[in-house]
Amino acid sequence: MPKWLLAVNRSAGRRSRDPSEIRDLVIGLGVDCEVVAPDTATAMATMLVEAAYGGVTHFALAGGDGTMNLAANALLTLDLDTPWTVAILPIGTGCDLLRTFGLPQDVEGAARHLLTDETYRIDVATLKGDWGTRYFVNVAQAGVGAAAAETAPGISRRLGAARYPLAFAARLPGFPRANIRLTTERRTIESEALAVILANAQFFAGGWNVAPKATLVDGVLDIQIINAKKTQAAALVPKLIKGTHLRDKAVRRISASEFTLETDPTWPIEADGDLVGNTSMSGRVVPAAIDLKI
């Protein structure tokens, strides 16, 4: 059985979790682990890098999709030929990556999987803009959904996954539709749009089934252009939550391994729930980049 580095994100979830509580639970299950709980995201990234250079290959992250994003951006930039194994112990508000695999949404249930051998080698993707390069694992987007992700952190953490739909409702009325130009390895699409979704996995926003046909092992992103008018967006949201929106005429879906996106006017961009910058941007899939513990 491997030894895990269990990194607790103190800022994840509706409330701060006592790292010793998580440590006692995981060790009580018989998992061999060292537990760390850095005070800040920067300190956690530094700790992950130092651990990787020190030979650690198994990382258990107590957090959510943002914590997974932090780990990917710390580890995948290293010049090390190492197949890292990463597990998520869900204490975040989203933890949507786990939903794609039907994994437990509680810490104890997920921690029990650390005692098994199964892993799933998954793709990740990169985004590039004048703000730099960012990896994402779950879902990224540009447009009104990214604007909602920008607003959501200002809403009380106690509301949990409800923060995103509340932020979406707040930003939608004043958000500008844009003329977009999306170029992939196969085609160029020019359209009016309200959002462009770039899905590596299936769920985001605390259980919205935004990309029911996405898979993390096919080497492509599930890209959706949402060209609904703002007056139609509210009716589209229930379909997005259930995963039935792909039949809607306001949604155009394609698959691509690389892309560029230009918008007029400029739109914000989010990746795995974190605001990263503004359009324009390019991106590509990095196949088989991480072993995800399942």
Buried (B, 14 or more C-beta within 10 A) or exposed (E): EEEBBBBBBBBBBBEEBEBEEBBEBBBEEEBEBEBBBBEEBEEBBEBBBEBBEEEBBBBBBBBBBBBBBBBBBBBBEEEEEEEBBBBBBBBBBBBBBBBBBEBBEEBEEBBBBBEEEEBEBBBBBBBBBEEEEBBBBBBBBBBBBBBBBBBBEEBEBEBBBBBBBBBBBBBBEEBBBBEBBBBBEEEEBEBEBBBBBBBBBBBBBBBBBBBBEBBBEBEBBBBBBBBBEBEBBEEBBEBBBEBEBBEBEBBBBBBBBBBBBBBEEBBBBBBBBBBBBBBBBBBBBBBBBBBBBB
